[in-house]
Amino acid sequence: MPLAPSFPVMLRTEDGVRIDAAHTPSARTGVGTGVGIVVAHGFTGSWRDRAARRIVHVLSGYGGVIAFDFRGHGRSGGETTVGDLEILDVQAAVRHARVVGYSRIAVVGFSMGAAVAVRHAGLRGGVDAVVAVSGPARWYYRGTKPMRQVHWAIEQPFGRWAARVAKRTRIARGKWDPIPMPPHEAAGLVSPAPLLIVHGDADAFFPLDHARQLYDGANEPKELWIEPGFGHAEAAATPELVRRIGKWISSNFS
């Protein structure tokens, strides 16, 4: 099945960073025309990746979709701060969704994008639903081999060079100062917007205690889906799971 057509968009954040994005109108005429879904990818990802584009295609059955590359990723400008200033990137995408006419906005984030989606909703607001898929609850987690590799890429000069060359990801040097509010604390500020937390029991990056910490930190309305056999983020998300997420968004906007 061909993917739904997307139209390129160039956004600009409050701090002046150029953000490469695409708008995919709803695939169902007259269905979900007032619903906009912002999709936020994971670290080193891109809206142009095959897995991300398939997710956008499925979600376009439930509303128009704005997908974008975080700062420092792909064709966007700037450097990634790995979850801090990226809330401004989400804000730019949400603002564009409002401008093109979507009255109800859901943000769906994966991995780093999940952390940013929760932090954006908690600290900036202005969204009507949030879905956090495979997201971390706290910073500096090194308890799995993949996360130790991520920290190597962020902290070491050769790691940053490798990320730039292999993944087109440009990582800002230096440490956070101050340290941003962690996702599990920001989750408590998302209400009254509903929050859905989706996590797999086969996630190689973040174990299930991250999902439970996010859920425990959030206020109602909230839901936690523990998905058997589900791995990590976009690459592991099946069309069936993405359809269930789309239906959850629709049910909260009906």
C-alpha positions as a Markdown table, in Angstrom:
| # | Residue | x | y | z |
|---|---|---|---|---|
| 1 | Met | 0.0 | 0.0 | 0.0 |
| 2 | Pro | 1.5 | 3.4 | -0.9 |
| 3 | Leu | 2.2 | 5.8 | 1.9 |
| 4 | Ala | -0.1 | 8.8 | 2.4 |
| 5 | Pro | 1.3 | 11.9 | 0.6 |
| 6 | Ser | 3.2 | 14.4 | 2.7 |
| 7 | Phe | 4.0 | 18.0 | 2.0 |
| 8 | Pro | 7.2 | 19.6 | 3.2 |
| 9 | Val | 7.1 | 22.4 | 5.8 |
| 10 | Met | 9.9 | 24.5 | 7.3 |
| 11 | Leu | 9.3 | 25.6 | 10.8 |
| 12 | Arg | 11.2 | 28.0 | 13.1 |
| 13 | Thr | 11.5 | 27.7 | 16.9 |
| 14 | Glu | 11.2 | 30.4 | 19.4 |
| 15 | Asp | 15.0 | 30.4 | 19.7 |
| 16 | Gly | 15.5 | 30.6 | 16.0 |
| 17 | Val | 16.3 | 27.0 | 15.0 |
| 18 | Arg | 15.1 | 25.9 | 11.6 |
| 19 | Ile | 13.0 | 22.7 | 11.8 |
| 20 | Asp | 12.5 | 20.3 | 8.8 |
| 21 | Ala | 8.9 | 19.0 | 8.9 |
| 22 | Ala | 6.1 | 17.5 | 6.8 |
| 23 | His | 2.4 | 17.7 | 6.9 |
| 24 | Thr | 0.3 | 14.6 | 6.0 |
| 25 | Pro | -3.4 | 15.5 | 5.8 |
| 26 | Ser | -5.9 | 13.0 | 7.1 |
| 27 | Ala | -6.3 | 10.0 | 4.9 |
| 28 | Arg | -10.1 | 9.8 | 5.7 |
| 29 | Thr | -12.1 | 12.5 | 4.1 |
| 30 | Gly | -14.4 | 14.0 | 6.7 |
| 31 | Val | -13.0 | 11.8 | 9.5 |
| 32 | Gly | -10.8 | 13.4 | 12.1 |
| 33 | Thr | -10.5 | 16.6 | 10.1 |
| 34 | Gly | -10.2 | 18.7 | 13.4 |
| 35 | Val | -7.6 | 16.4 | 14.9 |
| 36 | Gly | -3.9 | 17.1 | 14.4 |
| 37 | Ile | -1.2 | 14.6 | 15.5 |
| 38 | Val | 2.4 | 15.7 | 16.1 |
| 39 | Val | 4.9 | 12.9 | 15.8 |
| 40 | Ala | 8.2 | 13.2 | 17.7 |
| 41 | His | 11.0 | 10.7 | 16.8 |
| 42 | Gly | 13.7 | 9.2 | 18.9 |
| 43 | Phe | 17.3 | 10.1 | 19.3 |
| 44 | Thr | 19.2 | 9.8 | 15.9 |
| 45 | Gly | 15.9 | 9.3 | 14.2 |
| 46 | Ser | 14.1 | 11.3 | 11.5 |
| 47 | Trp | 10.6 | 11.8 | 10.1 |
| 48 | Arg | 12.1 | 10.6 | 6.8 |
| 49 | Asp | 13.0 | 7.2 | 8.2 |
| 50 | Arg | 11.0 | 4.3 | 6.8 |
| 51 | Ala | 9.6 | 3.2 | 10.2 |
| 52 | Ala | 8.6 | 6.8 | 11.0 |
| 53 | Arg | 6.9 | 7.3 | 7.7 |
| 54 | Arg | 4.9 | 4.1 | 8.1 |
| 55 | Ile | 3.8 | 5.3 | 11.6 |
| 56 | Val | 2.7 | 8.6 | 10.1 |
| 57 | His | 0.8 | 6.8 | 7.3 |
| 58 | Val | -1.2 | 4.8 | 9.9 |
| 59 | Leu | -1.9 | 7.7 | 12.1 |
| 60 | Ser | -3.1 | 9.8 | 9.2 |
| 61 | Gly | -6.2 | 7.5 | 9.3 |
| 62 | Tyr | -7.1 | 9.3 | 12.6 |
| 63 | Gly | -6.1 | 12.9 | 11.8 |
| 64 | Gly | -3.7 | 15.1 | 10.0 |
| 65 | Val | -0.1 | 14.5 | 11.0 |
| 66 | Ile | 2.8 | 16.9 | 11.5 |
| 67 | Ala | 6.1 | 15.0 | 11.6 |
| 68 | Phe | 9.4 | 16.8 | 12.1 |
| 69 | Asp | 13.1 | 16.3 | 12.7 |
| 70 | Phe | 14.4 | 17.5 | 16.1 |
| 71 | Arg | 17.2 | 20.1 | 16.1 |
| 72 | Gly | 20.5 | 18.6 | 15.3 |
| 73 | His | 18.8 | 15.8 | 13.3 |
| 74 | Gly | 18.6 | 15.3 | 9.6 |
| 75 | Arg | 17.9 | 18.5 | 7.7 |
| 76 | Ser | 16.9 | 20.5 | 10.8 |
| 77 | Gly | 19.3 | 23.2 | 12.0 |
| 78 | Gly | 21.1 | 23.5 | 15.3 |
| 79 | Glu | 22.4 | 20.8 | 17.6 |
| 80 | Thr | 20.5 | 18.3 | 19.7 |
| 81 | Thr | 20.4 | 18.8 | 23.5 |
| 82 | Val | 19.0 | 15.3 | 23.9 |
| 83 | Gly | 15.7 | 16.2 | 25.5 |
| 84 | Asp | 16.1 | 19.8 | 26.9 |
| 85 | Leu | 15.5 | 22.5 | 24.3 |
| 86 | Glu | 13.7 | 20.1 | 22.1 |
| 87 | Ile | 10.4 | 21.1 | 23.8 |
| 88 | Leu | 10.7 | 24.3 | 21.6 |
| 89 | Asp | 10.8 | 22.0 | 18.5 |
| 90 | Val | 7.5 | 20.3 | 19.6 |
| 91 | Gln | 6.1 | 23.8 | 20.3 |
| 92 | Ala | 6.9 | 24.9 | 16.8 |
| 93 | Ala | 5.1 | 21.8 | 15.4 |
| 94 | Val | 2.1 | 22.3 | 17.6 |
| 95 | Arg | 1.9 | 25.9 | 16.7 |
| 96 | His | 1.9 | 25.0 | 13.0 |
| 97 | Ala | -0.8 | 22.4 | 13.5 |
| 98 | Arg | -3.0 | 25.1 | 15.0 |
| 99 | Val | -2.2 | 27.5 | 12.2 |
| 100 | Val | -3.3 | 25.0 | 9.5 |
| 101 | Gly | -6.6 | 24.6 | 11.3 |
| 102 | Tyr | -6.4 | 21.6 | 13.7 |
| 103 | Ser | -8.5 | 22.4 | 16.8 |
| 104 | Arg | -7.4 | 19.3 | 18.9 |
| 105 | Ile | -3.8 | 18.3 | 19.1 |
| 106 | Ala | -2.2 | 15.1 | 20.3 |
| 107 | Val | 1.6 | 14.6 | 20.5 |
| 108 | Val | 2.9 | 11.1 | 20.0 |
| 109 | Gly | 6.6 | 10.7 | 21.0 |
| 110 | Phe | 9.0 | 7.8 | 20.8 |
| 111 | Ser | 12.0 | 7.3 | 23.1 |
| 112 | Met | 13.7 | 10.7 | 23.4 |
| 113 | Gly | 10.6 | 12.1 | 21.6 |
| 114 | Ala | 8.4 | 10.6 | 24.3 |
| 115 | Ala | 10.4 | 12.3 | 27.1 |
| 116 | Val | 10.2 | 15.6 | 25.1 |
| 117 | Ala | 6.4 | 15.2 | 24.5 |
| 118 | Val | 5.8 | 14.7 | 28.2 |
| 119 | Arg | 8.0 | 17.6 | 29.2 |
| 120 | His | 6.5 | 19.9 | 26.6 |
| 121 | Ala | 2.9 | 19.1 | 27.7 |
| 122 | Gly | 3.9 | 19.6 | 31.4 |
| 123 | Leu | 5.9 | 22.7 | 31.0 |
| 124 | Arg | 4.3 | 24.5 | 28.0 |
| 125 | Gly | 0.8 | 23.0 | 27.7 |
| 126 | Gly | -1.4 | 23.8 | 24.8 |
| 127 | Val | -2.0 | 20.2 | 23.7 |
| 128 | Asp | -5.1 | 18.0 | 24.2 |
| 129 | Ala | -3.5 | 14.5 | 24.6 |
| 130 | Val | 0.0 | 13.0 | 24.9 |
| 131 | Val | 1.3 | 9.5 | 24.0 |
| 132 | Ala | 4.7 | 8.5 | 25.3 |
| 133 | Val | 6.1 | 5.3 | 23.6 |
| 134 | Ser | 9.2 | 3.7 | 25.0 |
| 135 | Gly | 10.2 | 6.8 | 26.9 |
| 136 | Pro | 12.6 | 7.2 | 29.8 |
| 137 | Ala | 11.4 | 8.4 | 33.1 |
| 138 | Arg | 14.7 | 9.9 | 34.4 |
| 139 | Trp | 18.0 | 11.2 | 33.1 |
| 140 | Tyr | 21.5 | 9.6 | 33.0 |
| 141 | Tyr | 20.2 | 6.0 | 32.9 |
| 142 | Arg | 23.0 | 3.6 | 32.0 |
| 143 | Gly | 21.6 | 0.3 | 33.1 |
| 144 | Thr | 21.5 | -1.3 | 29.7 |
| 145 | Lys | 24.2 | -1.8 | 27.0 |
| 146 | Pro | 22.3 | 0.3 | 24.4 |
| 147 | Met | 22.0 | 3.2 | 26.8 |
| 148 | Arg | 25.7 | 3.0 | 27.7 |
| 149 | Gln | 26.4 | 3.2 | 24.0 |
| 150 | Val | 24.1 | 6.3 | 23.7 |
| 151 | His | 26.0 | 8.0 | 26.6 |
| 152 | Trp | 29.2 | 7.2 | 24.8 |
| 153 | Ala | 27.9 | 8.9 | 21.6 |
| 154 | Ile | 26.8 | 12.0 | 23.6 |
| 155 | Glu | 29.8 | 12.4 | 25.9 |
| 156 | Gln | 32.8 | 11.4 | 23.9 |
| 157 | Pro | 34.3 | 13.4 | 20.9 |
| 158 | Phe | 34.6 | 10.3 | 18.8 |
| 159 | Gly | 31.1 | 9.3 | 19.7 |
| 160 | Arg | 29.7 | 12.7 | 18.6 |
| 161 | Trp | 31.7 | 12.4 | 15.3 |
| 162 | Ala | 30.3 | 8.9 | 14.7 |
| 163 | Ala | 26.7 | 10.1 | 15.3 |
| 164 | Arg | 27.2 | 13.0 | 12.9 |
| 165 | Val | 28.7 | 10.8 | 10.2 |
| 166 | Ala | 26.6 | 7.7 | 10.5 |
| 167 | Lys | 23.2 | 9.2 | 11.7 |
| 168 | Arg | 23.3 | 12.8 | 10.6 |
| 169 | Thr | 22.9 | 13.7 | 14.3 |
| 170 | Arg | 24.8 | 16.8 | 15.6 |
| 171 | Ile | 25.1 | 16.6 | 19.4 |
| 172 | Ala | 25.8 | 19.7 | 21.5 |
| 173 | Arg | 28.9 | 19.6 | 23.6 |
| 174 | Gly | 28.9 | 20.2 | 27.4 |
| 175 | Lys | 26.6 | 19.2 | 30.2 |
| 176 | Trp | 23.2 | 20.4 | 31.0 |
| 177 | Asp | 23.2 | 23.5 | 33.2 |
| 178 | Pro | 20.7 | 23.6 | 34.8 |
| 179 | Ile | 19.5 | 19.9 | 34.6 |
| 180 | Pro | 16.1 | 19.9 | 33.0 |
| 181 | Met | 13.0 | 18.6 | 34.9 |
| 182 | Pro | 12.9 | 14.8 | 34.4 |
| 183 | Pro | 10.0 | 13.3 | 32.5 |
| 184 | His | 8.5 | 11.6 | 35.6 |
| 185 | Glu | 8.2 | 14.9 | 37.3 |
| 186 | Ala | 6.8 | 16.7 | 34.2 |
| 187 | Ala | 4.2 | 13.9 | 33.9 |
| 188 | Gly | 2.6 | 15.2 | 37.0 |
| 189 | Leu | 1.9 | 18.5 | 35.1 |
| 190 | Val | 0.3 | 17.0 | 32.0 |
| 191 | Ser | -3.2 | 16.8 | 33.5 |
| 192 | Pro | -6.0 | 17.6 | 32.6 |
| 193 | Ala | -4.8 | 16.4 | 29.1 |
| 194 | Pro | -4.9 | 12.6 | 29.0 |
| 195 | Leu | -1.6 | 10.8 | 29.0 |
| 196 | Leu | -1.0 | 7.3 | 27.5 |
| 197 | Ile | 2.2 | 5.5 | 28.3 |
| 198 | Val | 3.2 | 2.6 | 26.0 |
| 199 | His | 6.1 | 0.4 | 26.8 |
| 200 | Gly | 7.3 | -3.0 | 25.8 |
| 201 | Asp | 8.4 | -5.8 | 28.1 |
| 202 | Ala | 11.2 | -6.6 | 25.5 |
| 203 | Asp | 12.6 | -3.0 | 25.4 |
| 204 | Ala | 16.4 | -3.3 | 25.3 |
| 205 | Phe | 17.0 | 0.4 | 26.2 |
| 206 | Phe | 14.6 | 1.2 | 29.1 |
| 207 | Pro | 13.2 | -1.5 | 31.5 |
| 208 | Leu | 9.6 | -1.4 | 32.6 |
| 209 | Asp | 10.3 | 0.5 | 35.8 |
| 210 | His | 10.7 | 3.6 | 33.6 |
| 211 | Ala | 7.1 | 3.3 | 32.3 |
| 212 | Arg | 5.8 | 2.6 | 35.8 |
| 213 | Gln | 7.6 | 5.6 | 37.2 |
| 214 | Leu | 6.1 | 7.8 | 34.5 |
| 215 | Tyr | 2.7 | 6.4 | 35.2 |
| 216 | Asp | 3.0 | 6.9 | 39.0 |
| 217 | Gly | 4.2 | 10.4 | 38.5 |
| 218 | Ala | 1.2 | 11.4 | 36.4 |
| 219 | Asn | -2.2 | 12.4 | 37.5 |
| 220 | Glu | -5.5 | 11.3 | 36.0 |
| 221 | Pro | -6.5 | 10.8 | 33.3 |
| 222 | Lys | -3.8 | 8.4 | 32.5 |
| 223 | Glu | -3.3 | 4.9 | 31.0 |
| 224 | Leu | -0.4 | 2.4 | 31.0 |
| 225 | Trp | -0.1 | -0.2 | 28.3 |
| 226 | Ile | 2.6 | -2.9 | 28.9 |
| 227 | Glu | 3.0 | -4.6 | 25.5 |
| 228 | Pro | 4.2 | -8.2 | 25.5 |
| 229 | Gly | 7.1 | -8.8 | 23.1 |
| 230 | Phe | 7.3 | -5.1 | 22.1 |
| 231 | Gly | 10.9 | -3.8 | 21.7 |
| 232 | His | 11.9 | -0.2 | 21.5 |
| 233 | Ala | 10.3 | 2.8 | 19.8 |
| 234 | Glu | 9.6 | 3.3 | 16.1 |
| 235 | Ala | 11.5 | 0.3 | 14.7 |
| 236 | Ala | 9.4 | -2.1 | 16.9 |
| 237 | Ala | 6.0 | -0.4 | 16.6 |
| 238 | Thr | 3.7 | -2.6 | 14.6 |
| 239 | Pro | 0.8 | -1.2 | 12.5 |
| 240 | Glu | -1.6 | -2.8 | 14.9 |
| 241 | Leu | -0.1 | -1.0 | 17.9 |
| 242 | Val | -0.1 | 2.3 | 16.0 |
| 243 | Arg | -3.7 | 1.8 | 15.0 |
| 244 | Arg | -4.6 | 1.2 | 18.7 |
| 245 | Ile | -2.8 | 4.4 | 19.6 |
| 246 | Gly | -4.8 | 6.2 | 16.8 |
| 247 | Lys | -8.0 | 4.8 | 18.2 |
| 248 | Trp | -7.1 | 5.9 | 21.7 |
| 249 | Ile | -6.6 | 9.5 | 20.4 |
| 250 | Ser | -9.9 | 9.4 | 18.6 |
| 251 | Ser | -11.7 | 8.1 | 21.7 |
| 252 | Asn | -10.4 | 11.0 | 23.8 |
| 253 | Phe | -11.5 | 13.5 | 21.2 |
| 254 | Ser | -15.0 | 12.1 | 20.5 |
